[in-house]
Amino acid sequence: MLFSSLSFFVFFPIVFILYWSLFKYRKAQNIVLLLASYVFYGWWDWRFCVLLLLSSVFGFFMAKNIERSNSQKQRNLLMTLSVIVHVGILCYFKYFNFFVSSFVDLANAIGWQLNFIPIKVILPLAISFFTFHILGYTFDVYQGKYKSSNRFVAFITHIAFFPQLVAGPIERANHLLPQFEADRKFSLPKLEDGFMQMLWGFFKKIVIADGLAMQVNYIFANYHDLNGITIALGIIMFTFQMYCDFSGYSDIALGCARMMGFELLQNFNYPFFSQSISEFWRKWHISLSSWIQDYLFTPISFKRRNWGKFGIFYAALVSFTLSGLWHGANWTFIVWGAFHGLAIGYELLTKKKRKKVSKKFNPVFYAVASGIIVFIFWCFTQLIFRAESLHHAWGMLQKLFTGDWLAKPEISVTMLLWVVGLLIAEWIQRNKPYALAISNTNFIFKWSVCAILIMIIFSSKNLNNQTEFLYFQF
């Protein structure tokens, strides 16, 4: 079920009313949320619910067995089994054809002459998100950071919780699970704040992201016939399409959860004002980058600590290359991740030198210059991320640098103005959790802004021509 669909606008009020009508009965509230979440998830294909339930049940009992075991050898075996099962399921559904076809291509390149017909595998929605969620919980229990849950319904409900299930944020059990195990109280301020964050998310998704999508799709499909400036602007537009689409989803998820008394992890924190790639990743898809740091980067860097700084560089490269693979079964994602691993590794190795260099320049100039370099690098990698193949990305890069940069760009100026307006709003509100966080302002101003946004959303031609959220495919 899409957040921006008519079905959701019928579904959510029913769930909201039923949920709060049971405010005296926490367990009943959890059951309502559990059923609602499986309806929400099964809206695409009911078979997805079976996999989600089995994965949740397996994670629940594996964590309990790990915690009960007094033998470190047995704990290690159970943790390894848990990783093999969850990652194995993920690899089968998401990567089987990719891995086999890549092997066949390599074998044919050296003269083996193998044939492979890809099998039809239905990719379960959000499998990467709930797999990381469950694995993170199991790791925490294994490392003694968190006690395993004794409340089965609360556990499987917090995994399936519909606002965050399909595209995150990737929640941590120690943050979300206690909220399901405690009573929730209705709060009018939270209701108002949640509504405003949802409204801001719908605005970013429907008005900006879906508006940019039409032009981005055209430019990436027809780059052979376009000039260099149009391709460059197309890459920039995709950068903001991705941001507004994904952060818009996160805003809707956080706002929806807050209206029901829950606080989800913040997933974006104005990344385009960053002065380094490392800072960008601390502000972009925060739940994923923190997961990577805790469960990939830190263990790898600790294991390679005898390598010194190059152990950290190695950990960054491996971690972000794997994060690229997490995004999808395509070499474009792997290369995208490797570029970010190299960039972050470089920043870690040169941190002291860059700090000395920064002191030689005016702070404002250095901040602006750094921000521009980071933005250009991010846009370059977003081209690779969006391309259908590495050949496609290379072709666009060639046309980008050989095309006419003085010709008139074939894009909509209106959409660029929306992007500029977005950046201005975010700069003004950069110390707030989201740009429409105006609950404490004048009553008339506050609701006038909301009314204007609602009119803009419902008058948008994109309302009847919406695209699926981009991160649904991951």
N, C-alpha and C positions, 0 to 999 in steps of 0.2 A: 504494500500500500504506500503510495507516494504521499509525503507530507503536503504537497501542493495539489492533491487531487480532491475532487468533490467527495469521494468516499471517506477521506480522512476528516473532512469538515463535518461529516455526519457521525463518524466513528468516535472522534475525540470528545465532543460534548456528552455523548451517551456514557462513555467510560468515566469522564470527569464527574458527572452527576452521581452515577452509581458508586464510584469510589469514595467520594466525600460523604455520601449518605450513610456509609458504614464507618464513619470516623471513630466510633467507639470500639470497633472490632478490627484490630490490626491484621490478624490472620485472614479474616474475610477480605480485607482490602488487598492483601497480597495475592489471594486467589483470584480476585477480579483482575488485578494487573497481570497475573500469569496467563489467564485465559485470553485477555485482551492482547497480550503480546504475541501469543501464538496465532491468534486471528490475524493480527497485523502482519506477522512474518509469513504465515501460510497463504496470504492473499495472492501472492505470486504463484506458489506451487505448494500444496499441502505436504508434499514429500520432504520439503526442506525441514519441516517441523520434526520429522522423525530423527533426522541427523542431529539437529540442535538438541533434542531431548536426550538422545543416546550419549552425545558428547558431554552434556551437562551432568548426567547421572554418573558416567564413568569418571569425570573429574571430581565429583563429590566423594565417591567411595575410594578412589585412589589416594586422595589427600588424607582421608581418615586413616587408611592403612599405613601410609607413610608416617604419619604422626604417631601411631600406636607402636610402630616397630622399634625395638630396642637395639637392633643390629644395624650398624652403618652400612654393611654390605647389602643387607636386604633393602634398606632405604634407597641406596644407590640404584639397585636393580629395579625397584618400583618406579623411581623417578625416570630412569632410562626407558622403562616400558611405557610410561605415560607420554614421554616425548615421542617415542616411536609411533604410538597409536595416533596421537593428535596430528603430528607432522606427516605421518603416513597418509592419513585421510586427506589432509590438505594437499599433499603432493599428488595423490591420485586424481582428485577432482579438478585441481587447478593446473597441474604441471605435467601430467602423464604424457600427453601428446607432444608437449614442448620438449621434454627431456628425450623421449624416444626419437622424435624427428630430428633433433639436433645431433644425436648419436649417429643416426642413419646418414645425415648429410656429411658428417665427419668421416664416416666409414667409406662413403662413396667417393669422397675427395681423395682417399688414398687407394682407391681401386677395388674395394670389396664388392660393389654392386649389390646393395641391399635395397629391398622395397618395403615401404611401410604405408599402410592405409590408416589414417587417424580414426580412432574410435569415437563414437558420439557420447560425450560425457556431459551431463547437465551440471553446470557450475552452480552450486548452492549459493544463494545470496548471502553476503556478509560472512562467509566461512573464515576468511582471514581475521576478521575482527573478533568473532567469538572464540576462535582457536587461541589467539593471543591472550584474550581475557582469561580463559580457563587455564592455560599454561602458566600465565603470570601468577595466578592464585596457587597453583600446585608448587611452583618454585618457591613462593613465599612460605608455604607450609613446610616444605623440605628444608629450607634454610632456617627455620625456626623464627621467622619474622612475623608470622601470623598463625593463630590457632585455627584448625580446621572447623568448619561450621557444623553444628549439630542440628540445624534447622533446615531440613531438606527443601521444603516449599520456598522458604526465603532465599535459599541458595539458587535453585533453578530459576526463580523469578528474577533475581538480580542479574543473572546471565542473559535472560531473554527480554529484559526490560525494554519495551518497544522504542522509547525515544532515542536510545543510544545503540540499539542492536545492529542496525543495518550499515551505518557508516560512522560509528563511534560517537563520542570519544571512546578510546579503548580504556575502559574503567579498571581500577584496581579494587580487589575484593576488600582490602582494609579501608577503602574510602566509601564504597557504595553499599557493601553488604550490611554493615552496622545500621545503615539507614532503613533497611528492610526489616531488621530485627528490633527496631525501636518504634515507638508510637510517633505518628506525624500529626501535627496540629495545623488546622487551616489558618492561613495568614493572608489578609487582604493586601498588604504591601508586597508579599511574594507573588500573589496572583497578578497584581498590576505590573510588577517588574518582569515576571515571566511572559506576560502578554506582550509587553513592549519588545522584549528580546526576540520573541517569535515573529512579531511584525517586522522587525529589522531584518531577520533572516529571510522572510518571504520577499521583502523588497530586494535584497541582494540577489536572491535566486531568480525570481520571476522577471524583474525589470532589467537588472544588469546582466547576470550570467546568461539567461536565455536570450537576451537581446544580442549579446556578443557572440553567442554560439552560432547563429546563422551566418554571420560574416566570417567567423573563424573557420567553420566547416567549408565554406566556399573557397577561402584563400588556401587552405591546406590541400584541398582537392584539385585546385586549378592554378597552382603556383607557377607552372610552366608558362602561362600566358600573362603573368602579372609582373609589374615592375618591382624593383628592389625596395622602395619605400613602402609599398603596399604590403609586401611580405614581412618587413620589419614591424610595421604596425599590427599585422595579423598575429605575429608572435607575442607582441605586448598585449594585444587584446585577449589571446588565450591565457596569458599569465593572470590577467584579472578575471577572466571567465572562471578559471580553476579556483581562484581565491574566493570569489563571490559565491560560486556554486558550493564549495566545500565548507567554507566558514558560514555560509548561509544555512546549510544543513545543521551545522553545530549550534548556531544560534537558535534555530527552531527546536532542536533537541534539548538544549539547556533550558530554554524558556518553558517548553512543555513539561519537563521534569519539575521545574521550580513551581509551576502552578499546582503540582500534586505533592509538593512538600519535599522534593528531593533536590540535592545539589550535585550536579555532574562536574567532572573535571573541565576546567577551561581548556579549549583546544587551540585557540588563536589569540594572539596578543599584539596586533598591529605589526606584523612582520616586515612590511615594506619601509619601516623607519629604522631598520637594522643597519649596523655599520660593519658587520662581518657575517660570513656564512654560518659560523657557530652561533652567533646571536640570532640569526634568521631562524635556525632550527630550534632554538629555545622558544621561539614565538610562533612557529608554524607547525601544525599537527603535533601539538605539545604532548599529547598522550602517547603518540607513536615514538617520538624522539626520546621521551623519558623511558619508555619501555626498552628501546634499543640500548640506551645508556646503561640501564640497570641489569638487563638480562643478556646482552651481547657484548657491548663495548667494555664494561667493567670486568667481567670474567675473562675475556680474551686478553685485555691489557695486563691483568694480574698474572695470567699464565705466562705472558711474554715479558714480564717485568725485568728479566735479566737482559733484555735487548735495549734497555734505556728508552730514550725518546722514540727510537724507531719501533719499539714495541707498541707505543701509543699510536704511532702512524699506521702500523699494521692493523691494530684493532679498529681504528677509524675506517680504514679501507674495507676490511672484511665486513664490518657491521653495516655500513651503508650500502655496500654491494648487495648484501642479503636483504636489506630493506627495499632495494630496487626490485629484487626478485619477488619480494612479498607483494609488490604492487601488481604484478602480472607476469604471465608466461610469454615474455617477449624480450629479445636482446636489447631493445630500446630502454626498457626499465633497468636492466642490469647495468648498461653503460651509464644511464642517468645516475644510478646509485653510486657507481664507481667514481664518477666525476665529483660527486659531493663528498665521498670518502677522501679523495685526493685533496680537495679544497680544505676540508676540516683538518686533515692530517698536516697539511702545510701550515695552517694557522696555529696549530698546537706546537709545531716545531719552531716557528718564527715569532712566537708571542712576544718575547722579550725584545727582539730586534725591532719589531714593528712598533712597540711602545716607545722605544728610543727615537725612532724616526718621526712618530706623531708629535713629539715635543718640539720639533723643528718647524712646524707649521702652525698657522692660526687654527685654533680648535674648531671653529665653525667651518672653515675651508676643508679641514681634514675630515670632519664628520660628513659633509656634503659629498666630497670626493669619494670617500669610502662607501657611502650609501649608493652612489651611482654605479660604482664598480660591482658591488654586491647585486644590484638590480640587473645589470647587464649579464652577469654570470647566471643569475637565476633564470632570466629570459632565455638565454642560450640553452640551458639544460631543459627548460620547459618545451623547447622546440623538439628535443630528442624524446621527451616524455610523451608528447602529443603525436609524433610521427608514427605511421603505421609500421615502418621498418627502418633499419639503419640506412638503407638505400634511399628511402623517402627523405629522411633527415638530411642526408648528404646532398641530395638534389636541391632541397630548399636552401641549404647553406650556400651552395654554388650560385644559385639564382639570386640569392640575397646580396652577394658581393659583386656580382657581374651585372645585375639589373640596373635600370635607370633610377637614380635616387633624386633626380630633379623633376621627374614626371609628377603629374597630379595623382595623389593616392586614391585608390578606389575603395574608400571606406565611408562609414557613416560618422559624420562629425558629432551628431547627437550622442552616440554611444561613448565617444571619447569624453564628451562633456559630463556624462554620468560618472565616468571613472574619476575625472578630476574632482567632481563634487563629492564622491565617496572619500577620496583621499583627504580633502579639506575637512570633512566631517570627522574622520578618524583622527586627524591631527589635533583638532580642537578637543576631542574626547579621549585623547591618548592615555589619560590617567584613569579612565573609567573602564570597566570590564567589556563594554561594547558601546558602539557609537550612539545608540538611542537610549542610553542610560540616563534618562532625564526625569525619573520618578520624583525627585525632590525639588523640581523647578515649579514655577508658577502654574496653577491648575489650568488656566485658559491656554497658555503657551503649550503646555504638555499635550493636552488633548487636541489642540489645533494641529500640531505637528503630526500626531497619530492619524487624524482625519485626512490630512493631505496625503500621507503615505498610503492610506487605504484607497483613496481615490486614484492615486497614481497606479497602484497595483491592479485595481479592477478595470482601469481604462487602458491598461497595457495590452497591445495586440499579442503579447507572448502568453497571456493567460490561457488562450485556446491553442497555443502552439508550444507547449512546454517540452523540454528535454528531460530525460532521466538524470538524476543526480550522478555526476561523474564517478564518484567514489563507490557507487553501487557495484561496479565491475571488479572492485578489489576485495 
